[in-house]
Amino acid sequence: MFVIKTECKKAISGYKDSVVTNEGDKVWVVKEPEGWVEATSRSLTFCLEPPQDCKTFATYEAAEKFIKRWKGHPWYSVPNGNYEIIEVEQKYKQVVDGFQKK
């Protein structure tokens, strides 16, 4: 399974022309929770390891094909062409799931 980390171009917000991302800012390509765009991003400033909601790809080639055509999230992350495709595996953690009698 593969995920993508990419660099951004400078992106300007449509609201008061504020800078949303700067040239070289790095982001993870993640799933958009409501599904209204193909993918969105999450800044590495807040998440150094691949987050749980990374958009995953079965092969390196599928990830590369995606990142070469993905235009980013229009108003706050626009890829600048530099990216890294990283092979990952799922990480599990043990959680309490109710109780049982002793």
Residue pairs with C-beta under 8 A, 6 or more apart in sequence:
1 56
1 57
1 58
1 87
1 88
1 89
1 90
2 56
2 57
2 58
2 59
2 60
2 62
2 63
2 85
2 86
2 87
2 88
3 28
3 29
3 50
3 54
3 55
3 56
3 57
3 63
3 85
3 86
3 88
4 28
4 29
4 54
4 55
4 57
4 63
4 66
4 67
4 83
4 84
4 85
4 86
5 26
5 27
5 28
5 29
5 44
5 50
5 83
5 84
5 86
6 26
6 27
6 29
6 41
6 67
6 79
6 80
6 82
6 83
6 84
7 24
7 25
7 26
7 27
7 79
7 80
7 81
7 82
7 83
8 21
8 22
8 23
8 24
8 25
8 26
8 27
8 41
8 72
8 77
8 78
8 79
8 80
9 21
9 23
9 78
9 79
9 80
10 19
10 21
10 22
10 23
11 19
11 20
11 21
11 72
11 75
11 76
11 77
11 78
12 18
12 19
12 20
13 19
13 20
13 75
13 76
14 75
20 75
20 76
20 77
21 27
21 43
21 76
21 77
21 78
23 80
24 80
25 43
25 44
25 45
25 77
26 43
26 44
27 41
27 42
27 43
27 44
27 77
28 41
28 42
28 44
28 47
28 50
28 51
28 54
29 39
29 40
29 41
29 54
29 55
29 66
29 67
29 70
30 39
30 40
30 41
30 42
30 51
30 53
30 54
30 55
31 39
31 40
31 53
31 54
31 55
32 38
32 39
32 40
32 73
33 53
37 73
38 70
39 55
39 66
39 70
39 73
40 73
40 77
41 72
41 73
41 76
41 77
42 51
42 53
50 86
50 88
54 88
55 66
56 88
57 63
57 66
60 85
60 87
63 85
64 85
67 79
67 83
67 85
70 79
71 78
71 79
72 78
72 79
